[in-house]
Amino acid sequence: MAPHRHLEEQVSDATQALDQEEDKEDSLTALSEKHRVRRRTLLKHSSLLELLELPSLMDARVRSNRDDRDRKIRGWVCESTK
């Protein structure tokens, strides 16, 4: 009977080890996804800043009567937001 019990303990230990490995894999997958999203955001950071600065730039240009340039900027904004 003792060998049978020893075998059950080994199976139980192996099952627990597999469960822990699956948990680690799930955790690493989640971390990888977060890293991918952060990396994409950082890569697009400069474009986002340009888009956020455009309204004040356009306002300043309109105040200084530079409408032609504003139309070009407005066209670029429309193209980049599609």
N, C-alpha and C positions, 0 to 999 in steps of 0.2 A: 504494500500500500504506500510506503514512503516514496518509491520512485514515481508513482502516479501523481502524488501530491507535488513533488518537486517539478514535474513536467507541467502541471497546471500553473505553478508559480512562474515558470519560465515563459509560458504562453501569455500570462497576465502582464509580466514585465515587458515582453516584446510588444504587446498591444498598446501599453502605455507609452512606450518609446515611439511607436508609429504615430500615435495621436499627438505627441509633443512635436514631432517633426512636421506634421501637417499644420499645426498651429504656427510654427516658425515660418513655414512656407507661405501661409496666408498673410502673416505679418510682413514678410519681405515683399510680397506682391503689393500690399497696400502702401508700403513705404516707397516702392518703385513708382507707383502711380502718382503719389504726391510729388515725388521728385520730378517726374515728367511734366506735371502741370506747372510746377514752379519754374522749371527751366523754360517752358514755352512762354510763360508770362514775362520772364526776364528778357527773353529774346524779342518780345514785342513791346517792351517797355518804352523804347525811344519813339516808336510809332504812336503809342498811346499818348505820350507827352506832347508830341506834335499836334495830335488831334485835339487835345485839351487846351492847347495854347492858341489854336486857330481863331476862336471867337474874339479874343482880345486883339489879336493881330488884325483881323478883318475890321474891327471897330476902329482901330487906330488908322488904318489905311483909308477907310471911308471918311473919317474926320479930316484927313489930309488930302482929300479929293483924288485918290488914286484908284478909280473904279475899274480900269482895265485889268490891273493886276489882281484885283479882288475877284473878278470873274474867273480868272485862271485858277486862283486858290480855291474858289468855290467848286469849280469843276474837278480839281484834284481831290477835294474832300468827298464829293459825290462818288468818284471812282474808287477811292480807297475804302469807303464804307460799304461797298457792295459785297 
